[in-house]
């Protein structure tokens, strides 16, 4: 049975490690992590990838949470009979109950993962336009009270970089080593029952999204932020 995993690029390193650890015969297909800047892109991009891969695969799994899509990703997956991992986003997958407790304690918590620490400048700083307009930092982050680094792999180098990021944001840092958490346990559980008939994907004649979104809206968001409008981080 040929299985394909469609995954968020922010989870690529971890999913590769999990697949190797468990010896699964699966192909991996990434979606750009930059889609999280505008979650409206996620569902159509995942759908495009599913339509490309379903004809050559017996089973498909989407390694995403809802990730701010407001249910539109789940609507796409129901259209193709393709499962995804349970959960709202990767922070909850990694942290589990600890994530929920941290948010209950301080809703203004800004989370980092190994991926975000490695690529903070490109993924966060430049995407928000802070390399060109550093004065916007206060608008973007003024409601945050701390940074929590959910660390997948122990690394003194990444921990030091996380401290530098927190200082750059003017926030205190807390570090919690989570490992792969629910990302691994939920994927293992799903893979164990993927042979069931209910997971056989279908390929409808018509897609739910007729065109892929472009990148224009992000530029508009940056322009709005420079004019004083707040943009959610």
Beta strands, then each sheet from edge to edge (+ up, - down):
strand 1: 3-8
strand 2: 26-31
strand 3: 59-63
strand 4: 83-84
strand 5: 109-112
strand 6: 146-151
strand 7: 172-177
sheet 1: 2+ 1+ 3+ 4+
sheet 2: 5+ 6+ 7+
end
